[in-house]
Amino acid sequence: QKYYHYVHLFLQVEQVRLLDRFSNKSIHGTLYLTATHLIFVESNSNNSILHHHIASVEKLSLTTSGCPLVIQCRNFRVVNFVIQRERDCHDVYSSLLRLLRPVCYDELYAFSYNPKQNDQQREEGWQLIDLGAEFERMGVPCDQWQLTDVNRDYKVCETYPRDLYVPVTASKPIIVGSSKFRSKGRFPVLTYFYQEKKAAVCRCSQPLSGFSARCLEDESMLQAISKANHNSRFLYVMDTRPKLNALANRAAGKGYENEDNYSNIRFQFVGIENIHVMRSSLQKLLEVTGTRSLSMSDYLVGLESSGWLRHIKAVVDAAVFLTRAVTVEGASVLVHCSDGWDRTAQVCALGALLMDPYYRTIKGFMVLIEKDWISFGHKFADRCDQLDGDPKEVSPIFTQFLECVWQLTEQFPQAFEFSEWFLLQIHEHVHSCQYGNFLGNNQRQREELQLRERTHSLWAFLMSEKQNHLNPFYSPAYSEAHPVLEPSTLPYHFKFWRSMYHQFDRSMHPRQSILKTILTLKENSRKAESTLQALESVSTLLHIVIFLSFKLEPTESTDTERTVEGSSGTESRKQSYGELEGTYNSDLVKEEPAVVSLEFGVARMTC
Amino acid sequence: MSAEIMEFAELIKTPRVDGVVLHRPFMPTVEGTLCLTGHHLILSSRQDNTEELWLLHSNIDSIEKRFVGSLGHITVKCKDLRMIQLEITGMEECLNIASSIEALSTLDSVSLMYPFFYRPMFEVIEDGWNSFLPQNAFKDLESMTDEWRLSEVNKDFSLCPSYPPLVAVPKDVDDETLKKVATFRHGGRFPVLSYYHKKNGMVMMRAGQPLTGTNGRRCKEDEKLINATLRPGKRGYIIDTRAINVAQQAKARGGGFELEANYPQWRRIHKAIERYNVLQESLIKLVEACNDQSHSMDRWLSKLEASNWQTNVKEILTTACLAAQCIDREGASVLVHGTEGTDSTLQVTSLAQIILDPGCRTIKGFQSLVEREWLQAGHPFQQRCAQSAFSNSKPRYEAPVFLLFLDCVWQILRQFPCSFEFNESFLVLLFEHAYASQFGTFLGNSAAERARLCLPEKTVSLWSWVNRPQELERLTNPLYEPNSLVIWPSVAPQSLLLWEGVFLRWNRSSKCLDEAYEEMVHIIEYNKELQTKVNSLRRQLAQLETEDPLLHTP
């Protein structure tokens, strides 16, 4: 009920039916449209959908029961409304179309969202993640790597952050020269430093080599990166694209490094497909999984032909390659794709996650996203369709990254501080535009938008409800024993992520959740620990009091009497102790009512 | 007995070889002495810290041998889907060992099986052979209803060779009628009670197909029997586990299905559950897919799909849900049958009980269910489990019918992880013992055969071993909280998973998962311990409070 007290109501439609997309069940309620949300209120619950989450609205032709409206959301929720009067349906439809497509950033929810915080709290929220401190944690700057001010004013590369780390031997002319030879000026810079072997993970975009062009500064740049690592005589260059794509780019004056021109590099393609392939792959996957009464065979065939898990595996394979090169061979690696902000971000971030246990903590994971995705200019605005933009720029690259992380959590249940709820929550807010973190395409744009001044940080919010995102099985000792994760990438280790793609289809999920149960238990244990402490101190106190009372009135009672009385006393008070046991049990047992209706077949009495 | 031991001795050409190297998945290589005994393949390194291998010959599904020079490699493929490699130097030794293993693992005679030689090394607390007597089960039924009686009509197994001596039938139907009905049902399997739903008094029965043939033969007694289970004015459902066309074809071979005209109070629903030989193919393909080490995602998914295993799981589970839905939601009684009534029928009736009856979700209750609905109900374990996924010979009667049932139970367990008293290990254990065991429980194909083999006298029951505190502890689900509700699983393909604990068990390291499980047990136990402490302290405090005069003075 809380929403419509203070927001402007655009529309209110009574007698709307909300259909479950997999069964024939439906609920009746009222639909409200506000400036930011679509709200469906039913007798005992309400559902609200942020306009920013809506990917598409479709009005189907009138049926006898009303006019169907299908809403597809970016968090994979699909809502089917049936509105009684066509006219109402049309009103909702056209209003939504108007509200759905913000044309400028100022219209985004983040600029009006107000979590009742003062400026200081907001400022603190933004200060939670400090990338300078993060590079320091890695051991940078050091004798081989330094902070360069070459991009202080976004002059050399406008999609990079201001602060960049390069080899000490890379002079400004080398940097500038190299940047001119790279797509969008994205020259090789440090993204992760593996201190143990002094090996570096660097990232950049493709070289503008065409069929034969060379650039001495770029060659020197790679040479400098290679030389900064004394443990290895060569530098790996990972082109994360399929070879065919890289070849095709040569015709456009771009391409990949020629091993003959660069001394001591080992060049490697790893074959991750481009944003267009990924977009249509997800679309196919969702088409399959959205089918009603889906057969097992169609599901598995669809899973295969969508190629989705193949792509996920390709990203993990690349990250494993990167990790081995760095941690086992001690070699530095330069990772790039075309522009160096999609596949490169996936591989660098996932690789770092495998190498460094810090990134597997809640705070560390935020830092990782801030570094490899936000600061290095993954185009969140374009990829997540924040403004009404080019549909060809939209692609689930970041979703894939989150899924790769989830696949790893399945193989290593004790290695991550966070549970899948954390990943789902991040995914939710990458698309919600409720917080400033993911708005825009790069740091420069974010500064222009004055996000730090005008919006709130998601990280502060997630940190404040950290309890909800913990993985109860997390073991820091495990991470100490296994700092580097070595996942198997055999195909059967990759599973369909039901909790993501069917997040809102409750009937598909287990009725009882182990995660939820264990979290509750841990919370109960925490409470019991403090109760125990309190009781113990009370007990000590009481003993003292009783001891004193003995001294004062020794004739009042004797020890033998005490024992006898005690046992009957226990009996009479038993009821009230039961409380704690009671709550503990009821928490567990009836988490979810077990009765769910499903269509198992035709079982209606008609004969 | 000594004659039998002689027989083994003849089969063992080389009883021991030194310097044999053993490779097992995700375990360190062991070098040691290989010994063959009448029932075991043993590899021992005689070092304290390495694990030995004790493998039952009956667990061996097939072996392969190849030579590189004089070094022989034997691959032993087990019925529990494990694959192990033995490296033996010397061609003759290797050939001898291989042919001995082959002979010992394919013994035909039941009486030579290990359970007849096995002597328990543990104290039997409760003899499992007496744990689940039909009389006791019937006592529970009697406490709920008086509409049923225990009939001894099959006491000498003459009416129906695959039924137990005691069966529950409607009270108003006499033994003479049963005899007539038996002639009208496949294998003499006349309709008997499988489950009584206490909540609404509806029942589930099972039978063999009616022998209507092409002429549409009918049997008044059969109609009378099943109608006797209906309440006045109520109707029931017949769930035929075959597709309609398959049921039609069965007529030509003398079988068939209940015609509407003769059973007007019943509505027939056909569901397509595959027959046993098709299921065996499915298992072989699935296991092959799981052992394919190629790195192609497309290949894995297409092989998984082509195996049809998950489809079978979904179909069986869906049919069981349908049966449960008819009983609990529609308030109707149900008769389930396929052709013989010994395979798909039992999958459906037993799974429906897991869904409906909380009692079946306890460890003892599940044992009782396996005893009633599988062993006593005449599932031919010995035939079905003679070979598993690696068999080279053409399957005759082999089929993973019971394994599919366990898989379906695992699916429900995954969806209701707090509603079962047992854990996954219990299901895996039953799978292993159904295929190869030191216990007599799964020997034979029917109650009649088990009686003839005198199993209770000559062998140890699996339940005797399982129902001891130390075993029970290992098999108990730490998350269990009794849930008295009906549990409806989701049968959407997205909700059904590949049972990794069986099919990928030997292909992946389970170390991380096992450690996480341990951690879970630890969290639960720590919590219990704390709650106990808190409660006892509260109690003590209250004692002090009530006793202490000072605290009572106003």
Interface residues (C-beta under 8 A of the other chain):
Chain A: F22 T289 L294 S295 M296 S297 D298 Y299 L300 V301 L303 E304 G307 L309 R310 K313 Q411 F412 P413 Q414 A415 P472 F473 S475 Y478 S488 T489 L490 P491 Y492 H493 F494 K495 F496 R498 H502 S507 M508 H509 P510 R511 Q512 S513 I514 T517 I518 L521 K522 N524 S525 A528 E529 T531 L532 L535 E536 V538 S539 L542 H543 V545 I546 L548 S549 E553 E556 S557 R562 E565 G566 G569 T570 S572 R573 K574 S576 Y577 L580 E581 Y584 N585 L588 V589 E591 P593 A594 V595 V596 S597 L598 F600 G601 V602 A603 R604 M605 T606 C607
Chain B: R235 Y237 E260 P264 W266 R267 I269 K271 C290 Q293 H295 S296 M297 D298 R299 W300 L301 S302 L304 E305 N308 Q310 T311 V313 K314 T318 T319 C321 L322 Q325 C326 R329 E330 A332 R414 Q415 F416 P417 C418 S419 L479 E481 P482 N483 L485 V486 I487 W488 S490 V491 A492 P493 Q494 S495 L496 L497 L498 E500 L504 N507 R508 S509 C512 L513 E515 A516 E519 M520 I523 I524 Y526 N527 L530 Q531 K533 V534 N535 L537 R538 R539 Q540 L541 A542 Q543 L544 E545 T546 E547 D548 P549 L550 L551
